[in-house]
Amino acid sequence: RNPELASVCKNPNTLILYPGAEATNLEEVAVMSSSPSFMIIIDGTWSQAKDIFYKNSLFRLPKQVHLKTNISSQYVIRTQPTNSCLSTLECAAVALTIMEKNKSIQETILRPLKALCSFQLQHGAQIHHSKEHLLKNGLYDKPMPKNKRKLRRMELLVNNVKI
């Protein structure tokens, strides 16, 4: 329904930032590629992004890439699923830094996020740890899910299994 999106997805220089078995580390792609690329980054909650990716067959045309990074999210006023999860903004900042080979990009893009979190924390917001951290440290205070699939995912988080 969107010819511009179809054109971008069919372009051989387009990448889609989405983790999965088919994804290649973005740093490896950046080293091998000298031509400019388009990058599609899906914005939404984890479940929304998954739905968008799987319901749109165009998104399986571009080369799928993921970030292999050891940075922790600076979006501390929101609970992330795991310690290694980043917000869409953080992913975009890291991806641009890698593709442009310029470390200052990440710092510049994330400066407003840091300011937002700092302001929120000064006005009563609390630091949120990841669900993984809460489960591993016995701090998860919500009822455990009854759904066996969700319960299994939580067990995998506690046991350091990549999900």
Protein Blocks (a to p, Z undefined) as FASTA:
>chain_A
ZZklmmmmmpmkbccddedfkbccfklmmmmpmbdcdddddeddfklmmmmmmmmmklmm
pccdddddfbdcfblmbccfblkbccfklmmmmmmmmmnopaklmmmmmmmmmmmmmmmm
mnopacdddfklmmmnopacbdcdfblklmmmmmmmmnopaZZ
